[in-house]
Amino acid sequence: MQRKRFDDMQCPIARSLDRVGEWWSILILRDAFYGLSRFDEFQKHLEIAPNILTRRLAGLVEQGLLEKVQYSERPPRYEYHLTPRGRDFRPVLLALLQWGNTHFAPEGPAVILTDIETGKQVTPMMVDANTGKPITPQTHIIAEGPAASDKVKRSIAELLERRAAAAS
């Protein structure tokens, strides 16, 4: 079955999902942040079939999230390193970690984020980089960007109308 592609949509969420929306890809990126870089490390840690891992690594390289670096000539062996684009995915992983701990860990969190200096647990949150103000549904809304097509402008206008109607 051919999956739908989103790369022709202007929605940044859809375009992002087109690059990393498959769960194995997200788990590979998570493990790359933990320091794994070699095929056998990913395979062992994720317990993933080699053919699936090969496809996912190739896709992450093709999308510019990982780079393939040869570390042995005989036999040829490669490592997979996060690129700047891949490293920029970290806040998404931390948001998923927090969301999962909040909603899908009835026994309590198995993995937490801690401050390196204090060792204390921290809670990630999204803030406006310019003001430091937390981003919440009450303080921030989506708006059309400078490159928005007419379709995106209509879509955002409809969503904002629904939001306003629900609030009244």
ABEGO torsion letter per residue (X at the ends): XBBBBAAABABAAAAAAAAAABAAAAAAAAAAAAGBABAAAAAAAAGBBAAAAAAAAAAAAAAGABBBBBABAOBBBBBBBBBAAAAAAAAAAAAAAAAAAAAABAAEBABBBBBAAAGBBBBBBBBBAAAGBBBBAAABBBBBBAABBAAAAAAAAAAAAAAAAAAX
